[in-house]
Amino acid sequence: MLEEHGDIKVFNNGEILFKEGAEGNDMYVIRRGKVEIYRGNDGHEVVLATLGPGDFFGEMVFFGDKTRSASARVVEDDSEVQVVNKDTFFSFINEPIVMEILERLGQRIIDVNNKVEKLTLEDQSRKEYINKLFARNWDF
């Protein structure tokens, strides 16, 4: 049903579809190719997912926070992505309770993403500390 709505766009490897923290009004459906969802913090990049045909992303701006919780980058040339705006998406939803449930689920996902990123960065810091420790010249 959603396949009939939205614009189809073609992107190449390395193109940024949106950046973390930016406001958004669209979601995306991958028709061909691959897209990487990632977050950045203090110069470290954490890849949350690599998505392919049939996967969708960016929908979280429709529920809860209106800013992007992560960035999206195309990782395969000639990736075909369908762009669906908020109004089109919501035309498929008629019941207020459905919206409330979706908003709560969206917020829960944002919270989980934040926790995963924090744990990943803490793990990276530990690895860097251990590597520095072992890289020292120990004179006994």
HELIX and SHEET records of a PDB file:
HELIX    1   1 LEU A    2  GLU A    4  5                                   3    
HELIX    2   2 GLU A   59  PHE A   62  5                                   4    
HELIX    3   3 LYS A   86  PHE A   90  1                                   5    
HELIX    4   4 PRO A   96  ALA A  135  1                                  40    
SHEET    1   A 4 ASP A   7  PHE A  11  0                                        
SHEET    2   A 4 SER A  79  ASN A  85 -1                                        
SHEET    3   A 4 ASP A  26  ARG A  32 -1                                        
SHEET    4   A 4 PHE A  56  PHE A  57 -1                                        
SHEET    1   B 4 ILE A  16  PHE A  18  0                                        
SHEET    2   B 4 SER A  71  VAL A  74 -1                                        
SHEET    3   B 4 VAL A  35  ASN A  41 -1                                        
SHEET    4   B 4 HIS A  44  LEU A  51 -1                                        
END                                                                             
